[in-house]
Amino acid sequence: MHGTTRPESQQSEPFSVIMTEREFRLFSKLIEGSCGIKMPEAKRHMLESRLRKRLRSLEIRSFRDYYDFLQSREGRRSEMVMMIDAVTTNKTDFFREPAHFVYLSEKVLPEFHGTANGRLKLWSAGCSSGEEPYTLAMVLSDYAENHGAPDFSILATDICTSVLEKAQRGIYEEEKIAPVPLDLRNKYMLRSRDRSRGIVRMVPEIRSLVTFRRLNFLDGDFGINERMDIIFCRNVLIYFDRPTQEKVLGKFCGYLNPGGHLFLGHSETLNGLDLPLAQVNSTIYRKTA
């Protein structure tokens, strides 16, 4: 056999390298400081497994070398986003926590339709792969068709670039659309001509209603130049400590119109936080001033 081959131990090193306790603490501090996500000891194995894939991709031989690279100018520019993508957990579904969409249709939209002029503005903050903003788009489109509601637009943001790319495509496996009512599937989703592929795509009219953007909740300026009437931020704040939650929620309040609604996840609460919000239903709040 011609050529040379690296010893087996060298070949496998990047794949089996172990994260030390000190390295875990360094990455935990870096991640929380850069995007607010807490990394307790219980997540150490998950963090090690996901970052090991980045080591393999970059052919870096140790976690410490990878950490040092992230501190360099090139690493901050080219790799920090990839690292955050790797550690971000993205779990979402169409019509997740369906009671929220019932309340939106039965309570929020009729009130807005009766009093407001102009366009209804919604923000899906932490939109993941797009199921939430597309659910909103279907619900509002269906409501508008039946009740002549005002125009609306949806801003959808997430910190993870890979899920945003998927969201923009609007293509999903058929098993993912099971929670979508049949009439909405028929109106707003297109099946592939090749049924064996088992995929559907949101119709162009629905995709055109949603604007996707990358956004880090720890950024000083969100770069959003308009007020919102409705903000959905569900099952995102659970990854932040309490001071960060209050800071992020305070920013949301700054973007929310008086009387506007904030929808949180089922395990999230505002108890103990000083915010201009009043609870109107389970995990649903309204801006008071």
HELIX and SHEET records of a PDB file:
HELIX    1   1 GLU A    8  SER A   16  1                                   9    
HELIX    2   2 GLU A   21  CYS A   35  1                                  15    
HELIX    3   3 GLU A   41  LYS A   43  5                                   3    
HELIX    4   4 ARG A   44  LEU A   58  1                                  15    
HELIX    5   5 PHE A   63  GLN A   71  1                                   9    
HELIX    6   6 ARG A   73  SER A   78  1                                   6    
HELIX    7   7 MET A   80  VAL A   87  1                                   8    
HELIX    8   8 ALA A   99  TYR A  103  1                                   5    
HELIX    9   9 LEU A  104  VAL A  108  3                                   5    
HELIX   10  10 LEU A  109  THR A  115  1                                   7    
HELIX   11  11 GLU A  131  HIS A  147  1                                  17    
HELIX   12  12 THR A  161  ARG A  169  1                                   9    
HELIX   13  13 GLU A  174  ILE A  177  5                                   4    
HELIX   14  14 LEU A  182  TYR A  188  1                                   7    
HELIX   15  15 ARG A  195  ARG A  197  5                                   3    
HELIX   16  16 PRO A  204  ARG A  207  1                                   4    
HELIX   17  17 LEU A  237  TYR A  239  5                                   3    
HELIX   18  18 ARG A  242  TYR A  255  1                                  14    
SHEET    1   A 7 VAL A 210  ARG A 214  0                                        
SHEET    2   A 7 PHE A 152  ASP A 158  1                                        
SHEET    3   A 7 LEU A 120  ALA A 125  1                                        
SHEET    4   A 7 MET A 228  CYS A 233  1                                        
SHEET    5   A 7 LEU A 256  LEU A 264  1                                        
SHEET    6   A 7 ILE A 284  LYS A 287 -1                                        
SHEET    7   A 7 LEU A 277  ASN A 281 -1                                        
SHEET    1   B 3 ILE A 171  GLU A 173  0                                        
SHEET    2   B 3 ILE A 199  MET A 202 -1                                        
SHEET    3   B 3 MET A 189  ARG A 191 -1                                        
END                                                                             
